[in-house]
Amino acid sequence: MKTIGKDQQSVACCGGDSRCPTSPHEPKGDGKNYDKGHEGSCCCHSEHGKHQGHSDSCCREKHEQSGCCCHSEHEDHMEDAHSCCCCGRGEKSYLSEGSKLIISLIALIAGFCISFFDVKFPFFPYSDPSWIALILCSGWIFKGAIQSIARREISVPILVASAITASLVLFIAQALGYNVGGEHSHSFLFAAGEIAFLMSLGEWLEDRTVSKTRDGLKQISSLMPKVAKVERGGKIEEISAAEIRAGDIVVINPHEMISADGDVIDGESSVNEANMTGESVPVEKKPGSHVLCGTFNENGLLKIKATRPGNATALAKTIELVKEAEGKRAPIARAAQQWAKVLVKCALGLSILVFLFAYFILSTGFAEAVVRATTILVIFCPCAFVLATPTAISAAIGNSAKRGILVKSGEALEALSKVENMFFDKTGTLTEGKVTVSKFEVFNRADEKQILEAAAALEKTSAHPLAHAVIKYALENLNQKIGRVAENVTSEANGKIRAIVDGKQYEILKAQDSSSTASDVFENGEKVARIYFSDTVRPTSKAAVESLKAMGCQCCILSGDNINSVKEVAKAVGIESIHANLLPQDKLTIISKAQEGGKFACMCGDGVNDAPSLATANVSIAIADLKNDIALNSAQIALLNTDLTKIPALLNFSRQVMKTIYANMTFSIVISLIGIALGAAGLISPVWGALLHNVSSVTVVGNSARLLYSKTLDRK
């Protein structure tokens, strides 16, 4: 397990406490959110909660949100296998779970042999070794049942505890000389111990299998460097990576992980950015290039100037977003939790009906009727049903994160699987976004240098790609210096920028009468210049559009650029439906219309000026530059590289995830129905019911874990 720097709270849970490492079972959220009631940020570990000053109400609140059963550590991604607040598995123990299971298994084998071979064992059956298994394995079950009763809730631990209690009552009655009858009368204590053992074994196996579904986050978290070499006062100091400050000079030796986001100021090297972007080909870096924390320096010595503090790097942000994603449930997960609560109540009711039917109608005898009812309690536990969705979502998010795709919630995956209409912004999405100024034209004998410098001063306040192009062009033509400053800057939704420069009123707005992308510059109300722009279509845009069409999606371009420019890009990528000269509110109207009749729409943009559209669509995808927090925050899904073929691959993967979830749910329900029928007919005992229950749960989790290793996202 890896702990994270004390100041690195954006990537550590519970305020960076070392007892809450970045592990496969750590809670969601970060330390900053624990007092805000953020979903998924409530720490239910008994020791841990006290450390943070949280009362049991926090745990109860989380339980109510999750509908947790005896598997709540999986559902809510608790710290470890012992952190389930509603089942009582948060207590410390001198024995590990593995040791308890081994000792319990030996005790059960001994108890079975003594009974089966009629061994003369002192004080038997009171000294039956099966007691050891019952004591070691049932504590968390009864504690969870008591806690559920205190909350006045009917939960899975109550079902299992009731089954164990029924077996114990029959054992005690038989030991006291009462004729309980039934073929199971010789092994009631063994049955109680084996039920507890099998339930604990199932929990342990699920813990191990579920941890595999979290490998994506675990691998990303392991990239966070612990130490960094910083040049201060002419000397190299080794400090915690979390203590890096913006402006520090960080030294990166060959074959080292880069420990900060920053710009190269000295040295040249190849940097492998696959960890962050999914791009396997190393990228050449030289002075002026940007590098990211968590990427690998292949060969040369680099000195970089940190642009962000150590606890606010793109990698830290990525880890935080992935954690946040795994804490957010998809609608199907919330529905499953509600159904699970109903199933638990149905299990209790059905077990009572089976008892009454067997005893009064079939005249099976009291003990046999209790055994059948007990079997129903065990087999009808909806744990596999509850695990069906969160394990699949967790595995899918982990797989996506390893391939440079940040999916911020299970809800986004579910919505994406239903998308029929795919909308694209043009600039920075279908095109490179590396817009350049192709021509700067002045009118009325205006001073070209003066107008260009004023325009650049205005554009310095904007994050739009066109603004960057103007600034770059100005620097190249003004000897790398923009000496004028814009004052009283205002911007409007239609892209117009207005400001005062040297006492004159300047405005920049989109040209309406141009056949290509252009902006007009006004000085005191008079048009004095026009700036023409050009852009390049991304090499993967056409392939992505073709794949989406093949999958049944309608593709459309929504752009604020002029119609001719949009037509040119649309023809290049193979999109027939286009909308040009749009204001932000126009895009919202078009997306809303496409959603009529319950249809799902996805908006793909660069995350800079598409925020309203991204928010309106059922699901949104940002082509995210990791240097740009706006892009990472504005959409539900962020591509950390510019390969647009990841979009159809992700759409296909989301459909695979939903198929896996539906298969899990169907399997769990079918197994439960078969078990109920067999148990009601008296063909299986509670022990076989517990075994069948755990086979169902582990199979569901294993099926979900396959998503972690799926190669769907690698297909072009």
N, C-alpha and C positions, 0 to 999 in steps of 0.2 A: 504494500500500500504506500501511496505517495502523499505526503502532506504538503501543503502549499504555504508560501510565505505569509507571515503574520499580517502584513499589510494588504494582502491580495484577496480582499473580501469579495471581489466580484467573481471569484472562481472557487470560493470555499463556502461550505454551508455553516450555519450557526456562528457567524462572525469569525470564521477562521479557526475555530477550536480544533486542536490537533486530534481530538477524539472523534472528529467527523471528517475523515479523509475523503479524498476524491476516489471513491471506491465504487464497485458495482452496485452497492446498495445505499448510497448516500442519499439524503433527502434532497428535494427539489429546492430551487431558489437559492438565494444567497443570504448572508448574514444581515444585510441591510433590510430585507423584507420580512424578517421574522416578527417584528412588532406591528406590521401593517396588515396582518391577516391575509397575506398573498396566498393564493391557492397553491397548495403543495409545499408551503414553507414552514409548516408547523412541525416541529421536531417532537416526536412522541416517545423517544427513548427515556426511560425513567430517570436515569442519572443525568442524561444530557438535558432533558427538559428542566430539571432543577437548576442546573448550571446556568441556563439561560433565563431563569426566573419565570418560567411558564408554569401555570397550574394545570390540573387535570382537565380544565375546561378546554384548553387548546387541543388536547388529545381527543376529547369528545367531539369537538367541532370538526376535526379532521375525519373522525370516524363517520360522522353523519354525512359528510360530503362524499366519502368514498363508498359507504355501504360495505365496509370491510368485513370479511369473514376471517377464518383462520389463516388466510393467505394474504392478509393485508400488507405484509411487508413487501409482497410482490406488487400489489396494486399501487401502493403509494411510494414504492422505492425507498424503503426505510434504510437505515444505516447498515444493518446486518440481519442475519437470520434470527436474532433474538430481540428485535425491536418492535414486535407487534403489540401495540398498546391494547387492542381489544381482545387479545387472546392470552395476555399475561406472559408473553415470552420475553419480557424485558429484564427479568431478574438475572443477576449474576449467578454463575454456576462454577463449581470447582471442576466439573467434567465438561468436556466439549460434547457437542451433539453427536459426533462420530463415536466417541467413547461410550456414551449412554446407549446408543443403538447396538453396539457390539456386546456390551454387558447384558442388555435386555434380551438380545437374540440368544445368548448362551443360557440365560435363565429360563427362557421359554422352551428351549430344546430340552433342558433338564427337567422342567415340569412335565412336558409331554412324555418323556421317556419314563419317568417315575410312575405316571398314571397308566400309560399304555402297557408297560411290562410288569405292572403291579409290584414295583420295588418296595421293600419294607423301609420306608423313610420315616424318621422320628417325627411324631406329631402331625403327620400328613392327614388331611389336606391343609391344615392351618399353616404348615411350614412350606407349602408349595412355592418353589422358586419363582413362579409366575408373579408373585407379589413384587419381586424386584423390578420386573419390566413395567408393571402397573405404576409403581411409585416413581420410577425414573421418567416415564414417558407421558404420564397423564397430568402432571402438575400444570403445564401451560394450558391444557384443555379446560380443566376445572376453573382455573383463574379467569380465563376468558369468558366462561359461562357465567361466573359470578359477576364480572364486570358488566356483561350484557344485561343480566337481571337487574343490576343497580341502575342501568340506564333505561330499564323497562323496554328492552328490545329483544326480539327473538332472533338469534343468530346461529351460525353454524356450530360454534363451540357448545351451544346448548344442546343441539342434536346429538353430537358425539358424546358429550358428558351424560346425556340421558341414556344412551345406549350402553355405556360403560356401567352406569349406576344400576340399570336393569339387570345386567349380568351379575353384578356384585350381590344384589338383593337375592337373586336366585341361588347363588353360591352359599350365602349365609343361611338362607332358609333350608337348603339341602343339608348343610353342615349341622344345623340344629335339630335335624331329624324329621323335618317336614317332608312329606312326599310330594315333591314338585313335579315328578314324572318327566316324560319327554326324553328323546334320544340324546339331548345335549346335557343331561343332568350331571354327567361325570366331568365336564370340562368348563363350567361357567367361569371360574377364576381365570383359567387359561384363555378363554374367549375375551374376557375383559382386558387382560394384559396384552393379548395379541392385537385387539382393536387399537389400544393406545400406541403400541409399537408400530403398527402399520401406518397410522395417521402421522406419527412422528417421522417415520421413514419417508413417507410421501412428501412431507414438508421439506425434509433435508434434500431429497432428490430434486424437488422443484427449485429450492434455493440455488442449487448448483447449476441447473439448467437455465433458470432465469438469468443468472449472472452472465451466461454466454450471450444473451440478448443485449446486454449492456456493454459489450466489448467496444462498440463504436465510441461511446463517451469515455470509456476507460483509456482507450488508445489516444484520444485527443487530449485528455487531461494529462497523460504521461509526457506529452510534448512540452509542457510548461517547464522551462529551465529553472533550476533552483538557484544557481549562482550566475554572476556576470562579472566580466572584467571591465572596469571603468577607468579611463585615464583622467586623473585629477592632479593638478599641480605638477605635471610632468612625470608622475608616477602611475603605475598600474595597480589599482586596488581591486580586490575581489569582494564583492558585496552580494547580498541577496538580490535576485532578479526583480523581486517585488519592490525593491528600494530605488530602482532606476528612476531618475527624474527627467522630464523633458529638457533637452539641451545637453544632457550628458554625452560624452564621447565614449562609445562602447567598442571594445576591441574584440573581434571575432577571429579566432585562429582557424586554420584549415581543419576540416573534419569535425567541426563543432556545430552545435545547434545555435542558431541566432537567438539572442536573448532579449531583443527589443525591436519594436517597430521604429524605423528611422530611415534616413537618407545616407547613402554612401558618400563619404568625404575623402576617402583615400583607399587605394587598392582596387584590384580587379579579381573577380572569381566567378565560378559557376555556382548557382544556388538552386538546390532541389526544392521546389515549392509544392511537391505532390501532397504533403501533409495538409496544406491549407487550401489548395485549389483543385487538387486531383490531377494536375498536369504533370505527367511523368518525365517530360524532357526538361533537363536543367536550364535555367535562364541565366544568361550572362549579365553580370552586374559590374558597374563601373561608377566613378564619381558622378553623383546626380541621380543614380538609380534608387528606387525605394525597395526596402527589404522588410520582411515580416517576421515577427517573433514566432518560433516554432518551426521555421524552415531550416534547411541544412546547408551549411557552407561546404562546398565540395573540395576546393583546392587552394585558393589564395587567401592571404591575410586581408581582412577588411576592417576599416574603421568607420563606424556609422554614428551619426548624430541622432540621438533618440528624439522622436517627435511626440511620444506619449509616455506617461508614467508607466512603470512596470506592471501595475495592476489595472491598466486600462488599454492593453494592447488588443490587436485584432484577435489574437488567439484567446485571450481572456474573455473577450466579447463572444467569441464563437462558443466557448465552453458554457458560458452563462446562458446563451440562447438555446443550446442543445438541452441543458438541464431544464430550462423553462419549458421547452417543448415536451419533454417526457413527463412533466407535471400537469400538462393540460390534456384532458380527456376528449376523445372524439364523441360526437352525439351517440354513436352506437355503443360506446363504452358506458355512458351515463344510462342509456336504456337497459343495458345488461345488468347494471348495478340495481336498478329498480326491480327488474324481473327476478333477480337473485333474492331480494327481500321477500318477494311473493312466494318464491319456490321454497324458502325456508319455512314459512308458515304452512304452506301446503304439505310439506314433509311431516310436520307435527300432526296436522289434521289427518293425513292419510295413515300414519302409523297407528293412530287411535282407532280409525275405522277398521284397519286390518286386524288389530287385536280383538275388537268386538266381533267382527265377522268370523274369525277363526275360533274364538272361544264359544260364542253363543250359537252360531249357525253350523260350523263344521265340527264343533265339539272336540277340538284337538287337545284340550287340556290347557290349564293355566300357563304352565311353563312354555309349552310350544307356541302358544299365542303371543306370549311376551317376546320369545325369540324372533318370531316373524315381524312383530312390530319394531323390534330393535334393529333388525336387518334393514327395514325401510328407512329408519332414521339415519343409518350410516350411508346407505347407497344413494339417498336423495340429497346429500350435501351438494350445493351448487358450486363447489369450488372450481371445477373444470370450466363451467359456464362463465364464471366471473373472470377466470384467467384468460379466456379466449381472446379478448380484445387487447388488454394492456400489454401482454407479452408480445403480441404481433406488432403493435404500434412501436413498442420500445425497440424491437429488433430492426424494424424498418427505418426508424430514425437513426439508429446507430449505423446501419449500412449506408444510408444516405450521407451522413456526416463524414464518413471515411472517404467518400468520393466527391467531396467538395460541394455538397448540397445541404443547406441548412433548412430542415423542415421544422417549423416552430411549434407545431401542435398536431395531435392526432386528428383534430377537426379539419386541418388543412389537407391531410392525406385523404380523408374520407370525401371531402368536397371535390378534390381534384379527380378522384375516380369517377365522378359523375359529370365532369365537364363536357359540354357539347359545343360551346362557342369559345374560341381562343382569340383574344384581342391583343394586338401588339402596338406598342409605341414605335415610332420609326427611329428617331435619333438616339443613339446610345443603346438601342436594343437590336433591331434588325441591322443597323449600321454600326460601324466601329465606334462611333461617338467621338472619334478623334477628328473633330471638325476643324478645318483650316479656312483661313480667309483667302479666297482665290482672287479677289479684286477689291480695291478701296477707291471709290470714285467720288470726287468732290464736285460741287456745283457752284456757279456764280463766283468763280475765281476765289473761292474760300482758301484759307491757309490750311493746306493738307496736314502739316505737322501739328498745328494747334488743334484742329478738329479731331485728329486721331488720338492725341494725348487726352483730350477731354472725354472722348468716347471710352478710352481705356480706363480712365478714372471712375466713370460710372459703372463699367462692367466689373470692376474689382469687387463690387458689393454683391455680385450674383454668382451662384454655383452652377448655372446652366452651361452645357458644353459650348454653346455659341459665345458665351462671355469669355470662356477660357481661350477660345480661338482668337478673339479680338485682342486680348491681353498679350498673348504670345506674339501675334503679328505686330503689335505696337512696340513690344520690347525689341524685336528684331529690327525695327525701322527707326527706333528712337535711341539707339546706342545703349540698350539694356536699362533704360531709366524712364520712369513715369513720374515726373516732378509735380504734377498737378493733383489736387485733392478735391473730391466731390463732397459737397455739403448738402444737408437737408434732403437726403436721398429717399425717394418713395418709389415703390413698385406696385404694379397692378396685376390682376389675374390674367389679363390678356398679354402679359409679357412686357408691357411698357415700363421703362425706367426713367425717372425724372430726377434731376439734381441741379444744384448751383455750382458752377465751376468758374472761379475768378470773376464773380459777380454776374455771370451770364447764365440764363436758363437753358439747360440742355435736356433733350429727350431722345430716347432710342426706342423704336417700336418696329414691329414686323412690317416689311414692305408688302403692300396689298396688290400692286400691279406688276410684280416681277414673275417671270417664268421659272425662276429658280429660287432657292432659299436665300433671302436677303433681309437686311434691316436698314431702316432709314434713320439718319441722325438730323435732329432739328436744333437750331441755335436761335433762341428768342422767337420761336414759332416758325422760323424759316428753314426749309429743308436744305441742308448744306452738304450732305454726303450720303452715299449708299454703300453698304458693306455686303459683298457677295461671299457665300459660304459653299463649301463642297465637303462631301463625306464619302465613305467607302462602305459597301455592303459587307457584312461579316461573311467569311467563307462558309460557315456552318448554317447560315440562315435558310438557304434553299432546301438543304437536306432535312432540316427540322420541320419546315412547313410541309414538305412532301410526306414525311412520316406521320404528322398530325392528321393530314387529310386521309391517309390510309387507315387511320384509327377511327375515322368518322367525325372528326372535329371540323367545324366551320372556322376558317381563319379570316381575320379582318385587321386592317391597319387603322388606328386612330391617331391622327397627327395634327399638330397645329401648323405644320408647314403648308406651303402652297401646293395646289393640286398637281402641277407638273412634276415637282420634286417627289411627291408621294407616288405618283404613277410610275416614275422611273424605278423606284425601289421595289414597288409591288410587282412590276414586270420581271425584275431580276430574281425575286424570291418565289414567284409563282402564286401570289395572292390576287384574287379577282376583286374582292370586296374591300373598298377603301373609303375613308372619310378624311377630308383635308380641311385646313383653315379652321380647326376646332379650338374653342376656348375650353378650359377645364370643365365648366358646367355642361358643355355640349357632349363631352365624353361620358359624363355621368348619365345623361339622358339616353345615349345609345346603349350603354351597358345595361341600364335598368330595363329598357325595352326588350333586350335579348333575354332577360331573366323572367319574362312573362310566361305564365304557364308552368312555373316551377323548374324551368331549365337553369342549368348551372353555367356560369360564365367565369372565365379566367382572364385576368389582365396581366400582361407581361410588360414591364417597363424598367427604366434604369434607376428608379427609386429617387430621383432628384426632383422632377417637376410633375410626377404622376401620382403623388400621394392620394388625392381625392379619388382617382379612378381605382387605384389599388385597394382602397378601403371599401369601395362600393361593390366590387366584384365578389363572387362567392369565395374565390381563392385568388391569391395574387402571387406573382413571381417577379422578383427583382434581379436584374443582372447586376450583381453587387461587386463593386470595387471595395476590397477590405480596408482601404484607406478612408472610405466614406461611410460614416455611421448612419447617415440618412438612409442610404440604400439598405443597410442591414436591418433597420428598424421599421421601414415603411411597408414591408410586404410579409406575408405569412411564410413564404418560401424564398430563399436567397441562393442563387447560383454564385459560387465563389470563383468561377472562371467564366469565360465568354463562349464556351461551347454550347450552342443552342440545341444541339441534338440531345442534350441532357433533359430537355423539356419533354419530348415524346417518350424518352426512356423512363422518366419519372412518372408520367401519366400511366404508362404500362405497368410500372412497378406498383403504383397506388391501387390499380385494379387487382393486381396479384395479392396485395395485402388484404383487400376486402374479401377476396375469395377465400383466403386463408382463415380470416375471422369467421366467415359464415360456415366454413367447413368445421372449424373448431366447435362452434356453437351446436351445429347439427350433431356432430359426433358425441358431445357431452350429453345432449338431451336423449339421443338414442340409447346410449349406454345406461343412463339413469332409468329409462323406461323398461329396458330389458331386465335390469337389476330389480326394479320394483316388482315386475311380474314374477320373477324367480323367487324373490324373497316372500311375497304374499302367498305363493304356492308352497312355501316351505322347502324349496329345492336347494337353497343356499343358506348358510348361517351368517351371523353378523361378521364373523372373521372373513369369509369370502366376500361379503359386502364391502368391508373395509379395503380388501385387496383390489376389488374391481373399481372402487372409487378412486384409489390412488393410481391405478393403471390409467384410468381416464384422465386424471389431472396431469400426470407426467407426459402422457401422449400429446395432450393439447399444447403443453409448454414446448415439448420437443418439436412439434410441427411449426410453432411460431418461430422457434430458434433457427429454422431453416432459412428464414427471410434474411437473417444476418449474413448468410453466405451466398445469397442470390446474386447472379451475375447480370441480372436484367438491366441494371444501371450502366453496365459497361457496353451494352449493345448500341450501335450507331443506327 
